[in-house]
Amino acid sequence: MGPGGGAVKPGRFFGVYLLYCLNPRHRGRVYVGFTVNPARRVQQHNGGRKKGGAWRTSGRGPWEMVLIVHGFPSAVAALRFEWAWQHPQASRRLAHVGPRMRSEVAFDFHLRVLAHMLRAPPWARLPLTLRWLRQDFRRDLCPPPPPHVPLAFGPPPPKASAPKPRAVPVADKPDQGSETGCTLCACAFQDEEGPLCCPHPDCSLRAHVICLAEEFLREEPEQLLPLEGQCPCCKNSLLWGDLISLCGMSTEEEEEDSELEQEHWTDMLET
């Protein structure tokens, strides 16, 4: 269940990054963008507009991707985050964040905005990860990220496709109580959906996304997206973001289509 009530597309990488310009003539400039493939995206920025880079970064490189926030449940959620980070004074959710001060460099201002964004709704409840790609650029955020937002270093881990669940013929679909159905509602999984599984090796939990989300939100019924909860089988504490990330991966074609669509709209706005 996504932040807007729609289904989460688990396993897909949606990130919002911060570029830093290393060109002495433009040193200190920054750029905020969206990507599904960080390594490819920074190459595009440094390759210029003909290689897929943005108009604002073309001809001003080299650029270094120093920070990325990832774990968004959808491209739309990431794009909204990107827009607010780019335009904090226009976002009603960031009205409490003061404008950039005269003595404040662009990099520090963007980190200050990011710190408040991670604490503001709706982003405060997303299973995000704050990842520093360049440790020498690292700064402590003030206020610090919420406890459920981990701090990571280095490039994102390589994508490894999770095994697709075996389709169950209609005649063999489990009745209620069967161990191959959802642990919580006992209904079978549809062919196109995979179950959420507890990562602990001895746990048998297999649940629909919505079923487990509702279980985790018993103490917070007014919320749409859980942060964490107790596994109903093994009773271990689980982070929602970890469960979603383990649920499966999308195809490279889907990722490329998503990024190409974003590049189209970014170019339309910048020209």
C-alpha positions in Angstrom: 0.0 0.0 0.0 1.6 3.2 -1.1 1.5 6.7 0.6 -1.4 7.7 -1.6 -3.3 4.4 -1.1 -2.0 2.7 -4.3 0.0 -0.4 -4.5 3.7 -0.3 -3.9 6.0 -1.5 -6.7 8.5 -3.4 -4.5 12.1 -3.8 -5.3 12.5 -1.0 -7.8 15.2 1.6 -7.3 14.0 5.2 -7.2 16.5 7.7 -6.0 16.9 11.5 -5.6 20.5 12.7 -5.7 22.6 15.7 -5.1 25.4 16.6 -7.6 28.4 18.7 -6.7 30.3 20.6 -9.4 34.1 20.0 -9.4 34.9 22.4 -12.2 37.0 25.3 -10.8 35.0 27.8 -12.8 31.7 26.6 -11.3 32.9 24.9 -8.2 30.3 24.7 -5.5 27.3 24.5 -7.7 24.8 21.8 -6.9 22.0 20.0 -8.8 19.1 17.9 -7.5 17.8 15.1 -9.7 15.9 11.8 -9.9 17.3 8.5 -11.2 16.7 4.8 -11.3 20.4 4.1 -12.2 22.9 6.4 -10.3 26.0 5.3 -12.1 24.5 5.8 -15.6 22.9 9.1 -14.6 26.1 10.8 -13.5 27.8 9.7 -16.7 24.9 11.4 -18.6 25.4 14.6 -16.7 29.1 14.6 -17.4 28.6 13.7 -21.0 26.5 16.8 -21.7 23.0 17.2 -23.0 23.7 15.1 -26.1 24.4 12.1 -23.8 21.2 12.6 -21.8 22.4 15.1 -19.2 20.3 18.0 -18.0 20.5 21.5 -19.5 21.7 23.0 -16.2 24.6 20.7 -15.8 25.7 20.6 -19.5 29.1 22.0 -20.1 29.8 22.7 -16.5 31.3 19.4 -15.4 32.8 17.4 -14.1 30.0 16.6 -11.6 30.2 14.2 -8.7 27.1 12.5 -7.2 27.9 12.9 -3.5 24.6 11.9 -1.9 21.4 10.0 -2.8 18.2 9.3 -1.0 16.5 6.1 -2.1 13.8 3.7 -1.1 10.8 5.6 -2.5 7.8 3.3 -3.2 7.2 4.8 -6.6 8.6 7.1 -9.2 5.9 9.7 -8.4 6.9 9.7 -4.7 10.5 10.3 -5.7 9.7 13.0 -8.2 7.6 14.9 -5.6 10.5 14.7 -3.2 12.8 16.0 -6.0 10.6 18.9 -6.8 10.3 20.0 -3.1 14.0 19.7 -2.6 14.6 21.9 -5.7 11.9 24.4 -4.7 11.6 24.4 -0.9 10.1 27.9 -0.7 7.3 26.8 -3.0 6.4 23.7 -1.0 3.7 24.2 1.6 5.3 21.3 3.6 8.5 23.2 4.0 7.1 26.6 5.0 9.0 26.3 8.3 12.4 26.1 6.5 14.1 29.5 6.3 15.4 30.8 3.0 19.1 30.5 2.0 21.2 32.9 4.0 23.8 35.1 2.4 26.7 33.4 4.1 25.3 29.9 3.3 26.8 28.0 0.4 24.4 26.1 -1.9 25.6 22.7 -0.7 25.0 23.5 3.0 21.6 25.0 2.2 20.5 21.9 0.3 21.6 19.7 3.2 19.6 21.9 5.6 16.5 21.6 3.4 17.0 17.8 3.2 17.3 17.4 7.0 13.9 19.1 7.4 12.3 17.1 4.5 13.2 13.8 6.1 11.3 14.9 9.2 8.3 16.4 7.4 5.2 14.5 6.2 4.6 12.6 4.0 8.3 11.8 3.6 8.9 11.1 7.3 7.1 7.8 7.0 8.7 6.5 3.9 11.3 3.6 4.1 14.1 5.8 2.9 17.9 5.4 3.1 20.3 8.3 3.2 23.4 7.2 1.3 26.7 9.2 1.1 28.5 8.3 -2.2 31.5 10.5 -1.2 32.4 10.3 2.5 34.6 13.4 2.3 31.5 15.4 1.6 29.6 14.0 4.5 27.9 16.3 7.0 25.8 15.6 10.0 22.2 16.7 9.3 20.4 19.0 11.6 17.8 17.8 12.6 19.1 14.2 12.3 17.1 11.7 10.1 14.4 9.7 11.8 15.5 6.5 13.5 14.1 4.3 10.8 16.1 6.1 8.0 19.5 4.3 8.0 22.7 6.1 7.0 24.7 4.2 4.3 28.0 4.8 2.5 29.3 3.9 -0.9 27.5 2.9 -4.1 24.1 1.3 -3.8 24.3 -2.5 -3.7 24.0 -4.2 -7.1 20.6 -5.2 -8.1 19.9 -8.9 -7.9 16.6 -10.2 -9.0 14.6 -12.1 -6.5 13.2 -15.5 -7.6 9.7 -15.1 -9.0 7.0 -17.0 -7.1 5.8 -20.1 -8.8 2.4 -19.7 -10.3 -0.2 -22.0 -8.7 -2.7 -23.6 -11.1 -6.3 -22.7 -10.3 -7.1 -26.3 -9.4 -4.2 -26.4 -6.9 -4.8 -23.1 -5.2 -4.7 -23.5 -1.4 -7.8 -23.5 0.7 -7.8 -21.4 3.9 -5.2 -22.6 6.3 -2.8 -23.9 3.7 0.8 -22.9 4.3 1.3 -21.7 0.7 -1.4 -19.0 1.1 -1.2 -15.7 3.0 -0.3 -16.3 6.6 -2.7 -13.6 7.7 -5.8 -14.0 5.5 -5.1 -17.6 4.2 -6.0 -16.5 0.7 -3.9 -17.5 -2.3 -1.5 -15.0 -4.0 -2.3 -13.8 -7.5 0.1 -14.8 -10.2 1.4 -11.3 -10.6 2.1 -10.6 -7.0 4.7 -12.0 -4.7 4.4 -12.4 -0.9 6.2 -10.4 1.7 8.4 -12.8 3.5 10.2 -12.5 6.9 14.0 -12.4 6.4 14.7 -14.6 9.4 15.6 -18.1 8.2 13.3 -20.1 10.5 10.2 -17.9 9.9 7.4 -19.1 7.7 5.7 -15.7 7.2 4.2 -15.2 3.7 1.8 -12.3 3.5 0.0 -10.0 1.1 1.4 -6.4 1.2 -1.9 -5.0 2.3 -2.5 -7.7 4.9 0.9 -7.1 6.6 0.6 -3.3 6.3 -2.7 -3.5 8.2 -1.2 -5.8 10.8 1.7 -3.3 11.4 -0.7 -0.4 11.5 -2.9 -1.7 14.3 -1.5 0.9 16.7 -1.6 3.6 14.1 -4.8 3.2 12.2 -4.8 6.8 10.9 -1.6 6.2 8.9 -1.4 4.7 5.4 2.2 3.5 5.5 3.9 1.5 8.3 7.4 2.2 9.5 8.0 -1.1 11.3 6.2 -3.8 13.1 6.5 -7.2 14.8 6.5 -10.3 12.6 3.2 -12.2 13.5 5.1 -15.5 13.2 8.5 -15.2 14.8 7.8 -11.9 16.7 11.0 -10.3 15.5 11.0 -6.5 14.9 11.0 -5.8 11.1 11.4 -2.5 9.2 8.8 -2.1 6.5 11.5 -0.8 4.1 13.6 -3.9 4.4 10.6 -6.1 3.6 9.7 -4.1 0.6 13.2 -4.1 -0.8 13.4 -7.9 -0.4 10.1 -8.5 -2.2 11.4 -8.5 -5.8 13.0 -6.5 -8.7 11.7 -4.9 -11.8 13.1 -5.3 -15.3 15.8 -3.1 -16.7 13.4 -2.1 -19.5 10.9 -0.7 -16.9 13.6 1.3 -15.2 14.9 2.8 -18.5 11.3 3.7 -19.5 10.8 5.4 -16.1 14.0 7.4 -16.4 13.5 8.4 -20.0 10.0 9.7 -19.1 11.5 11.8 -16.3 14.3 13.2 -18.6 11.6 14.2 -21.1 9.7 16.3 -18.6 12.9 17.7 -17.0 14.0 18.9 -20.5 10.6 20.4 -21.2 10.7 22.4 -18.0 14.3 23.6 -18.4 14.1 24.8 -22.1 
